[in-house]
Structure formats: structure tokens, C-alpha cells
Amino acid sequence: MGLTSYVIDFARGNADFVLQAAATAAACGASVYFALRRWSPRVLWWALTAACTIGILAVTLRPAGGYAQSGASCVVHGIDLEFFMASDMPGNVVLFVPLGLSAMLASRSPSLAIVCGAALSALIEAAQAVLTGIGRECDSSDWLMNTLGAVLGAALARLYCTRIEPRRNRSMPARHR
């Protein structure tokens, strides 16, 4: 099974999650953009980082239709082939890419963007372990895949800052920079 078919199968099996995440991110991002479009780009990136954080919290801490756990617990997985083939792994990665990207463009620090993504994911997993009434399960693989998403987002932003933005600035007349 190729990556493309795997992602398509994931989207089909988790259509409600994918639609909710996309709608939340789009609504938050559009609202922030229209509210702050006259401000400096760095302020806009920080605001988009906050919007991504709110969207992530809304998706990951909403009550699940499942069972309520009887006590705080967390599942810790080893890393093997089955770990990477779990049905929710692509969603966990994709969920944190916009956060890593916007945090890197706001701070201009890939390290800060990655640490923020990893810390937010750790806080979410801790909340899922402690808030047993929401029917969510703390899982070490979620933290790892969320952090990977933040790394990918920061890498994309770094690529933009080092390769694309300098070329664009060289081709623009000085009065438009």
C-alpha cells in the first residue's frame, strides 16, 4: 500500500475528524488574517500560531463518543512497523504541520517552533490522561507524531525563509520590498 492510498484510506475512515480539523483551521486562519491583514507579517504569523493552537486544542480535547476511563493512564508504544501504520498517524502528523510552520515564521527559530509543538502535544496528552471524562486516551505515539508534524512544518518554513523568500526579494524592485 502506497502512501497516497494510505492517506486516502485514513481520510475516508476518519472523515469527521478531517473535516472538523480543516474547518477549524480554515475558520481560525481566515478570521485572524482578515482581522490583522494591515499589521506586520510577524504579528500575523504569531496570531496564526495562536489560531493553530486553538484549533488543535478544539480537535484534541473535544469529548469523544467513547467510554470514560476510570483513572489517569497513558499507553506507551514501542516503535516498530505497526506503530507507523496505525490509522491515526497521518492525522496526528498533519495536525501539527501548520503550527510548526507558523511558529517558525513568527519566531524565525526552528528550535523554538519544534519545542512549542512538542510541549503543546505533551500538554494535550497529559490532559487526555487526567481528564478521563472526555473519553480520550493518552498515547505516546500521538506525542511523537505530533512532534514530527511540528518538525515538518518548521522545516517547510525554514525552506521558505532560506530558498524562496530571498529569490523573491531579489526579483522585486527596491520600493516593493
Backbone as CSV, one residue per row, in Angstrom:
resi,resn,N_x,N_y,N_z,CA_x,CA_y,CA_z,C_x,C_y,C_z
1,MET,0.855,-1.174,0.000,0.000,0.000,0.000,0.896,1.231,0.000
2,GLY,0.687,2.101,-0.989,1.474,3.320,-1.093,0.998,4.379,-0.122
3,LEU,1.798,5.395,0.053,1.477,6.462,0.986,0.189,7.181,0.582
4,THR,0.023,7.441,-0.710,-1.171,8.146,-1.176,-2.439,7.365,-0.849
5,SER,-2.441,6.073,-1.153,-3.634,5.276,-0.856,-3.848,5.152,0.648
6,TYR,-2.769,5.130,1.407,-2.881,5.074,2.867,-3.544,6.342,3.406
7,VAL,-3.129,7.505,2.901,-3.713,8.773,3.342,-5.182,8.855,2.924
8,ILE,-5.495,8.404,1.720,-6.884,8.417,1.259,-7.740,7.499,2.116
9,ASP,-7.237,6.312,2.438,-7.975,5.397,3.317,-8.178,6.015,4.696
10,PHE,-7.159,6.698,5.208,-7.286,7.362,6.505,-8.380,8.423,6.449
11,ALA,-8.370,9.249,5.390,-9.361,10.320,5.262,-10.770,9.742,5.156
12,ARG,-10.927,8.655,4.437,-12.255,8.030,4.321,-12.731,7.484,5.659
13,GLY,-11.839,6.857,6.394,-12.213,6.261,7.669,-12.390,7.267,8.793
14,ASN,-11.841,8.457,8.629,-11.908,9.493,9.671,-12.417,10.804,9.093
15,ALA,-13.430,10.720,8.255,-13.921,11.899,7.543,-14.366,12.993,8.502
16,ASP,-15.021,12.631,9.598,-15.481,13.648,10.537,-14.312,14.391,11.164
17,PHE,-13.252,13.678,11.509,-12.066,14.300,12.103,-11.387,15.222,11.094
18,VAL,-11.215,14.738,9.874,-10.532,15.524,8.843,-11.326,16.793,8.539
19,LEU,-12.643,16.667,8.402,-13.473,17.839,8.115,-13.480,18.834,9.273
20,GLN,-13.566,18.321,10.486,-13.571,19.206,11.645,-12.233,19.943,11.775
21,ALA,-11.143,19.230,11.604,-9.821,19.860,11.700,-9.635,20.902,10.609
22,ALA,-10.037,20.573,9.384,-9.879,21.514,8.268,-10.762,22.740,8.459
23,ALA,-12.001,22.538,8.885,-12.919,23.665,9.075,-12.445,24.573,10.211
24,THR,-11.980,23.973,11.295,-11.492,24.765,12.432,-10.276,25.585,12.028
25,ALA,-9.332,24.946,11.352,-8.123,25.653,10.927,-8.453,26.759,9.928
26,ALA,-9.334,26.472,8.971,-9.697,27.475,7.971,-10.418,28.662,8.606
27,ALA,-11.351,28.382,9.507,-12.093,29.466,10.153,-11.176,30.332,11.013
28,CYS,-10.328,29.697,11.807,-9.398,30.458,12.660,-8.425,31.257,11.809
29,GLY,-7.856,30.622,10.804,-6.884,31.297,9.951,-7.486,32.468,9.193
30,ALA,-8.668,32.275,8.614,-9.315,33.353,7.864,-9.689,34.513,8.784
31,SER,-10.200,34.204,9.957,-10.575,35.249,10.909,-9.368,36.088,11.299
32,VAL,-8.279,35.414,11.619,-7.069,36.126,12.027,-6.517,36.950,10.873
33,TYR,-6.506,36.368,9.672,-5.972,37.101,8.519,-6.755,38.393,8.279
34,PHE,-8.073,38.298,8.225,-8.873,39.484,7.929,-8.819,40.512,9.052
35,ALA,-8.672,40.048,10.276,-8.592,40.981,11.400,-7.253,41.713,11.447
36,LEU,-6.189,41.052,11.008,-4.851,41.616,11.194,-4.093,41.885,9.891
37,ARG,-4.733,41.886,8.765,-4.016,41.974,7.487,-3.229,43.265,7.302
38,ARG,-3.537,44.294,8.060,-2.796,45.557,7.938,-1.588,45.611,8.872
39,TRP,-1.417,44.623,9.719,-0.300,44.598,10.660,0.932,44.004,10.005
40,SER,2.026,44.018,10.744,3.277,43.468,10.212,3.164,41.953,10.053
41,PRO,3.932,41.377,9.140,3.870,39.929,8.917,4.194,39.107,10.158
42,ARG,5.132,39.552,10.976,5.480,38.780,12.180,4.303,38.704,13.142
43,VAL,3.574,39.820,13.318,2.399,39.820,14.191,1.354,38.870,13.626
44,LEU,1.189,38.887,12.317,0.233,37.996,11.677,0.617,36.535,11.893
45,TRP,1.904,36.207,11.771,2.336,34.816,11.991,2.121,34.382,13.431
46,TRP,2.350,35.280,14.390,2.087,34.936,15.795,0.593,34.701,16.007
47,ALA,-0.223,35.534,15.395,-1.676,35.365,15.525,-2.118,34.050,14.883
48,LEU,-1.543,33.705,13.740,-1.871,32.423,13.106,-1.388,31.246,13.949
49,THR,-0.273,31.412,14.623,0.202,30.366,15.542,-0.803,30.166,16.671
50,ALA,-1.321,31.264,17.203,-2.343,31.159,18.247,-3.608,30.499,17.706
51,ALA,-4.002,30.843,16.475,-5.191,30.233,15.868,-4.979,28.731,15.656
52,CYS,-3.788,28.343,15.227,-3.484,26.913,15.071,-3.579,26.199,16.413
53,THR,-3.055,26.817,17.451,-3.100,26.221,18.787,-4.541,26.026,19.247
54,ILE,-5.372,27.035,19.041,-6.781,26.922,19.428,-7.466,25.810,18.646
55,GLY,-7.196,25.740,17.353,-7.781,24.681,16.535,-7.347,23.293,16.985
56,ILE,-6.071,23.144,17.297,-5.556,21.858,17.769,-6.214,21.477,19.084
57,LEU,-6.310,22.430,20.012,-6.948,22.136,21.301,-8.414,21.765,21.120
58,ALA,-9.099,22.437,20.204,-10.516,22.136,19.962,-10.695,20.720,19.428
59,VAL,-9.797,20.294,18.564,-9.919,18.963,17.967,-9.483,17.862,18.941
60,THR,-8.420,18.093,19.678,-7.859,17.021,20.502,-8.481,16.889,21.885
61,LEU,-9.121,17.942,22.373,-9.706,17.858,23.714,-11.233,17.818,23.703
62,ARG,-11.822,17.759,22.535,-13.280,17.627,22.494,-13.651,16.237,22.987
63,PRO,-14.767,16.122,23.681,-15.164,14.798,24.175,-15.392,13.826,23.026
64,ALA,-14.864,12.643,23.186,-15.055,11.585,22.197,-16.329,10.831,22.545
65,GLY,-16.890,10.174,21.593,-18.105,9.420,21.840,-17.841,8.119,22.579
66,GLY,-16.599,7.878,22.935,-16.225,6.605,23.569,-16.511,6.572,25.058
67,TYR,-15.859,5.667,25.694,-16.054,5.410,27.117,-15.239,6.379,27.963
68,ALA,-15.654,6.576,29.176,-14.888,7.370,30.137,-13.979,6.431,30.920
69,GLN,-12.726,6.785,31.022,-11.780,5.946,31.747,-11.989,6.098,33.245
70,SER,-11.551,5.097,33.985,-11.738,5.142,35.429,-10.580,5.808,36.161
71,GLY,-9.471,6.031,35.532,-8.340,6.684,36.181,-7.350,7.177,35.148
72,ALA,-6.421,7.999,35.577,-5.425,8.526,34.663,-4.528,7.399,34.175
73,SER,-4.337,7.358,32.851,-3.462,6.339,32.279,-2.915,6.841,30.955
74,CYS,-1.837,6.220,30.531,-1.224,6.582,29.262,-0.648,5.330,28.629
75,VAL,-0.913,5.146,27.348,-0.393,3.995,26.617,0.966,4.374,26.052
76,VAL,1.964,3.547,26.310,3.308,3.791,25.798,3.624,2.685,24.792
77,HIS,3.929,3.097,23.564,4.203,2.154,22.483,5.691,2.084,22.190
78,GLY,6.112,0.924,21.733,7.435,0.794,21.159,7.352,1.244,19.708
79,ILE,8.473,1.487,19.098,8.476,1.930,17.708,8.815,0.737,16.824
80,ASP,7.834,0.334,16.001,8.014,-0.737,15.038,7.157,-0.433,13.817
81,LEU,7.081,-1.352,12.867,6.337,-1.112,11.643,4.858,-0.852,11.926
82,GLU,4.269,-1.588,12.848,2.857,-1.389,13.177,2.614,0.008,13.752
83,PHE,3.586,0.529,14.455,3.491,1.873,15.022,3.225,2.894,13.920
84,PHE,3.959,2.798,12.812,3.828,3.763,11.731,2.615,3.510,10.845
85,MET,2.030,2.342,10.928,0.882,2.009,10.096,-0.440,2.180,10.826
86,ALA,-0.439,2.668,12.043,-1.682,2.878,12.792,-2.551,3.880,12.036
87,SER,-3.845,3.723,12.144,-4.764,4.511,11.312,-4.752,6.007,11.611
88,ASP,-4.372,6.408,12.812,-4.425,7.833,13.137,-3.090,8.565,12.989
89,MET,-2.052,7.870,12.560,-0.739,8.509,12.476,-0.674,9.662,11.478
90,PRO,-1.172,9.517,10.241,-1.087,10.663,9.311,-1.835,11.889,9.837
91,GLY,-2.969,11.682,10.456,-3.730,12.813,11.002,-2.977,13.536,12.090
92,ASN,-2.274,12.782,12.935,-1.502,13.406,14.009,-0.345,14.217,13.458
93,VAL,0.269,13.738,12.392,1.371,14.488,11.773,0.828,15.763,11.136
94,VAL,-0.204,15.613,10.305,-0.762,16.743,9.556,-1.313,17.815,10.488
95,LEU,-1.864,17.422,11.610,-2.469,18.365,12.544,-1.465,19.406,13.047
96,PHE,-0.198,19.020,13.197,0.790,19.932,13.779,1.685,20.618,12.751
97,VAL,1.565,20.289,11.467,2.380,20.954,10.444,2.104,22.461,10.410
98,PRO,0.829,22.908,10.377,0.601,24.367,10.353,1.152,25.088,11.585
99,LEU,1.102,24.431,12.741,1.650,25.048,13.950,3.161,25.222,13.822
100,GLY,3.861,24.189,13.396,5.311,24.290,13.222,5.688,25.345,12.198
101,LEU,4.933,25.409,11.111,5.202,26.371,10.053,4.979,27.800,10.542
102,SER,3.824,28.061,11.143,3.533,29.433,11.572,4.425,29.876,12.737
103,ALA,4.738,28.961,13.652,5.622,29.320,14.775,7.030,29.629,14.284
104,MET,7.500,28.887,13.290,8.835,29.149,12.737,8.863,30.495,12.007
105,LEU,7.813,30.791,11.232,7.788,32.064,10.511,7.611,33.250,11.463
106,ALA,6.944,33.029,12.587,6.776,34.100,13.574,8.065,34.357,14.342
107,SER,8.718,33.294,14.776,9.891,33.444,15.645,11.208,33.450,14.881
108,ARG,11.193,32.933,13.652,12.412,32.735,12.844,13.383,31.781,13.531
109,SER,12.853,30.929,14.404,13.670,29.945,15.120,13.051,28.558,14.982
110,PRO,13.681,27.664,14.196,13.139,26.314,14.060,13.102,25.578,15.399
111,SER,14.105,25.796,16.225,14.152,25.119,17.522,12.961,25.511,18.393
112,LEU,12.651,26.795,18.436,11.520,27.262,19.236,10.212,26.680,18.705
113,ALA,10.057,26.627,17.397,8.835,26.079,16.798,8.668,24.607,17.158
114,ILE,9.742,23.847,17.102,9.681,22.417,17.410,9.410,22.196,18.893
115,VAL,10.083,22.954,19.753,9.861,22.823,21.196,8.420,23.189,21.551
116,CYS,7.891,24.244,20.930,6.494,24.628,21.191,5.537,23.523,20.760
117,GLY,5.772,22.925,19.594,4.922,21.827,19.122,4.996,20.621,20.034
118,ALA,6.203,20.252,20.444,6.371,19.099,21.339,5.745,19.364,22.709
119,ALA,5.914,20.584,23.216,5.349,20.920,24.532,3.821,20.946,24.481
120,LEU,3.254,21.523,23.427,1.796,21.536,23.299,1.251,20.115,23.222
121,SER,1.910,19.267,22.456,1.468,17.873,22.342,1.565,17.154,23.681
122,ALA,2.635,17.388,24.420,2.790,16.756,25.744,1.685,17.224,26.697
123,LEU,1.360,18.521,26.648,0.277,19.038,27.499,-1.069,18.422,27.117
124,ILE,-1.308,18.261,25.841,-2.555,17.642,25.385,-2.639,16.198,25.858
125,GLU,-1.552,15.445,25.705,-1.565,14.040,26.134,-1.746,13.937,27.650
126,ALA,-1.126,14.845,28.397,-1.313,14.842,29.857,-2.766,15.157,30.210
127,ALA,-3.345,16.128,29.513,-4.751,16.469,29.767,-5.665,15.296,29.432
128,GLN,-5.368,14.594,28.339,-6.179,13.436,27.971,-6.063,12.315,29.010
129,ALA,-4.918,12.216,29.641,-4.736,11.194,30.678,-5.491,11.561,31.950
130,VAL,-5.499,12.842,32.288,-6.087,13.289,33.549,-7.592,13.548,33.424
131,LEU,-8.023,14.117,32.325,-9.440,14.422,32.112,-10.146,13.187,31.571
132,THR,-10.388,12.244,32.434,-10.914,10.953,31.998,-12.331,11.042,31.453
133,GLY,-13.071,12.055,31.810,-14.451,12.189,31.367,-14.609,12.504,29.891
134,ILE,-13.529,12.932,29.200,-13.666,13.269,27.784,-13.557,12.037,26.890
135,GLY,-13.219,10.891,27.473,-13.165,9.666,26.692,-11.998,9.584,25.732
136,ARG,-10.936,10.299,26.009,-9.735,10.275,25.171,-8.656,9.473,25.874
137,GLU,-7.716,8.971,25.098,-6.646,8.167,25.663,-5.296,8.822,25.390
138,CYS,-4.511,8.940,26.414,-3.143,9.432,26.280,-2.324,8.344,25.596
139,ASP,-1.517,8.742,24.611,-0.775,7.755,23.831,0.572,8.355,23.431
140,SER,1.644,7.646,23.720,2.980,8.159,23.401,3.179,8.336,21.898
141,SER,2.540,7.511,21.095,2.695,7.634,19.642,2.065,8.930,19.131
142,ASP,0.998,9.390,19.774,0.402,10.665,19.383,1.402,11.799,19.595
143,TRP,2.066,11.800,20.749,3.057,12.842,21.030,4.174,12.815,19.980
144,LEU,4.663,11.629,19.663,5.766,11.517,18.705,5.344,11.998,17.322
145,MET,4.162,11.606,16.861,3.703,12.008,15.532,3.351,13.496,15.487
146,ASN,2.787,14.032,16.556,2.521,15.475,16.613,3.823,16.259,16.535
147,THR,4.833,15.796,17.257,6.138,16.458,17.229,6.755,16.371,15.841
148,LEU,6.599,15.213,15.183,7.082,15.069,13.806,6.384,16.078,12.895
149,GLY,5.088,16.292,13.094,4.363,17.299,12.313,4.922,18.693,12.520
150,ALA,5.238,19.039,13.767,5.836,20.348,14.054,7.209,20.473,13.395
151,VAL,7.980,19.386,13.396,9.294,19.382,12.741,9.132,19.615,11.234
152,LEU,8.191,18.917,10.612,7.958,19.093,9.172,7.507,20.510,8.859
153,GLY,6.611,21.067,9.675,6.168,22.444,9.466,7.313,23.440,9.590
154,ALA,8.142,23.259,10.612,9.298,24.150,10.795,10.283,24.001,9.636
155,ALA,10.454,22.778,9.138,11.364,22.543,8.006,10.835,23.227,6.740
156,LEU,9.536,23.140,6.508,8.949,23.822,5.348,9.125,25.329,5.456
157,ALA,8.913,25.878,6.637,9.086,27.313,6.836,10.547,27.713,6.669
158,ARG,11.447,26.894,7.161,12.885,27.175,7.021,13.288,27.164,5.548
159,LEU,12.747,26.203,4.806,12.991,26.143,3.366,12.491,27.414,2.693
160,TYR,11.314,27.857,3.076,10.773,29.099,2.523,11.692,30.278,2.840
161,CYS,12.139,30.381,4.084,12.968,31.515,4.507,14.338,31.528,3.846
162,THR,14.896,30.352,3.588,16.258,30.307,3.042,16.315,30.203,1.526
163,ARG,15.285,29.667,0.891,15.336,29.448,-0.554,14.383,30.342,-1.348
164,ILE,13.150,30.419,-0.924,12.123,31.084,-1.729,12.083,32.584,-1.464
165,GLU,12.038,32.988,-0.208,11.940,34.400,0.134,13.123,35.217,-0.397
166,PRO,14.372,34.745,-0.268,15.492,35.540,-0.813,15.394,35.735,-2.323
167,ARG,14.953,34.715,-3.057,14.804,34.857,-4.510,13.732,35.875,-4.845
168,ARG,12.627,35.826,-4.115,11.532,36.744,-4.368,11.977,38.177,-4.096
169,ASN,12.740,38.391,-3.033,13.209,39.741,-2.699,14.201,40.267,-3.726
170,ARG,15.023,39.386,-4.304,15.980,39.827,-5.323,15.281,40.255,-6.606
171,SER,14.166,39.599,-6.919,13.475,39.913,-8.169,12.527,41.102,-8.042
172,MET,12.258,41.557,-6.824,11.362,42.708,-6.628,12.148,44.015,-6.719
173,PRO,11.513,45.047,-7.246,12.153,46.362,-7.201,12.304,46.803,-5.740
174,ALA,13.290,47.617,-5.464,13.592,48.028,-4.082,12.410,48.704,-3.401
175,ARG,11.589,49.435,-4.114,10.475,50.136,-3.490,9.362,49.187,-3.033
176,HIS,9.356,47.899,-3.447,8.313,46.948,-3.066,8.762,45.985,-1.972
177,ARG,9.986,46.081,-1.529,10.488,45.154,-0.507,10.024,45.525,0.853
